[in-house]
Structures are given as C-alpha cells and as structure tokens.
Amino acid sequence: MMGRFVNPDNSAFQVAVASEIYIDKTGMLAYTNKVLGTKQALICNSRPRRFGKSTTADMLTAYYSRGADSKKLFAGYEISNDKIFSKYLNKYDVIHLDIQWCMMDAGSAENTVSYINKNVIGELKKLYPEIEFADVQHLYGALSKINAALKQK
C-alpha cells in the first residue's frame, strides 16, 4: 500500500534526478545499508539551507519504501553497483514527513504534532487492519503496537 506519509512512491526523487543540477549521492545508501540494525543506524542529515536535505530524504524514501518500485530509477547510479543493492531496495515501511508541509496543512505550529499523529496513524490503520489501534493516540504507540504484533520495525 502506498500512502501520502506511509510508504510513499518514488516520484519526488524522480523529479530530483531529472533535474540538470542533480549530483549522484546514492553512495550514502551503501553506508546506510551497512549500519542498519546497529547503534550507528541513527543518522542525522544536518546541512545548511538549500544543501539537499529534502533530496536526500526523497532518495532514502525512494530506495527503502515498500510503496515504490525503484530498481530502474537507481540503475546507473553509484548504489546500483553495490553488491547488496537489491537486498534492501523497497523492503521497508517508510514514514516520510515534510514538517513544513505538515505545519501548513495543520494550520499552525501548535497543531502540527496532532496533525501528524492523526494522519499517519490513519494510514497505519489501513496498512495493518489486523492490529487494534483503538486506544492509540500517538505515533510512537502505533509503531510500538506494530512492532509487538509483527516483530518488524
């Protein structure tokens, strides 16, 4: 299932690679794959304004999201030559949040967290109808329930 927040498609990264100014940074995916399941897996993508944070997030989403089929999209880029390229390609549930857009949709900064909780949990309910989310009001609780029921992160 592809959603707006949960398991989005790869269209945002398609736009990036179609741009004349795109620079291949897919080698970052090889490092990310290497640290999956380790304490080093918590990665902070901190850069100045206009230095590709959103493009990097779009690349990570396109590569990992179950809502995308990205093999052709990454063909010819550095990551496609990595020996474990296919091992993680489109194998994960991904939650992609653009906080600036969420704040606009929520109407204010104060409403943003509740907006994210409501909308992402709504998508998770559709993706996992077998899990009881009735008492869940926060995203952390929903993800915890999924992990407990299915043993997947």
N, C-alpha and C positions, 0 to 999 in steps of 0.2 A: 504494500500500500504506500502510495506517495501522498504526502500532505504538504501543507504550507510550512509547518515548522518541523514535523517529524518525517524523516526520510524524504527530503525534497529531491527533485530531479537535478540534472547537471546543467540546466540552461544558463545559470548565472556564470558558470565557468566557461561555457561555450562562447558567451559574449566576450569574455576576457581574452581567450586565446585567438579570437577572430580579430582582435584589435592590433593595429600596426605596432603599438608600443609594448606588446606582451613580451616578457622575458621569462624563459623557462626556469621555474624554480621548483619543478616537481621532484628534484633531488631531496627536498625536505621530507617528502613522503617516505623515502627509504629510511631516513633517520627515525621518523615517527613509527614506522613499522618495527624498527629494531627495538624501540623502547616500550612497545605495547606490552602490557602485563607486568611492567616493572615500576619501581618507585620513580623512575625518571620519566614516566609517561605523562606527568603533569607538566605541560609545556605552556609557557606564556609567550604569546605572539605580540610583543610590545615594540612598536615602531612609531616614529613621528607621523603627524598628519600627512596624508597623500603618499604613503610609502608602501601600500599594498596589503594592509591588514585584511580588508574585505576580500580582495582577490585570493589571499591565502586561505581565508575561511571558505570561500567558494570552491577552491581547489580541494581542500580537505573533504568538504561535503560531497563533491562530485566523485571523489575517489572511494570514500567509505560508505556512502549512503546506499541502503538497500532499495531506495526509490529511484535509482539511476542504473543505466547500463552504459558504463563509461570506457569499455575496452578500446573502442575506436577513437574516442576523444583523447586518450592518453598515448595512443600509438605515435611513435616518432619523437616523443619527449623523453627526457632522461630516465624517468621512472620506469618506462616500458622495457628498458634494458636490464633492470634489476631482476635477479634470479627469483625473488619472491613477489614479483609484481602482481600476479594473479591471486596469491594466497589471501590477501586482504581486500582486494578490489570488490566494492559493492557488497560487502559481507556484514555490515553493521547497521544497527538502528542509529540514526544521527538526528540530533536536535540542533537545528540551525536557527539562531536568533540574531536579528539585527536590532539592537536595542534602540537605535534612533527611530526606526520604523515602528517598533512596538510602542515607544513613547507617543508618537504621533497618533497611532490607532487608539491608544489608551486615553488620549485627551490631555494627559498631564504626567509629569514625572511621578507624582504620588500614586497614580493608578496603574503604573507600568507593571509592577510585580504581580498584582492581582490579575491583570490582563494576561500576562504570560502564563500564570498558573492555570487560569480558566481555559485558555485556548490550547495549550499544549496537553493538558490533562484530557481535554475533549478529544483531541486526536489520538491519544494513547488509548482511550476507551474504545474507539473504533478499531484500532490496530489489535488490541488484546481484549476482545469481548468476553473471553473466558475468565478474566480476572475481575474481582469485585472491587470497584473503586468508590463505592457509595460514601464512605466516611473520609475520603481523601480530599483535602483542600489545597495541598501544596505539592509542587512538582517533586520535591525530594521524597515525599511519602509515596507518590505514584511509582517513581523509579525503584524505590525500595521494595514495593509490592511485586513489581515485575521481576526484580532480581530474586526475590524469595520464591516466587512461584515457578519461574522458568530457569533459574540459575544462569541468567545472561545479563550482561551489563549493557 
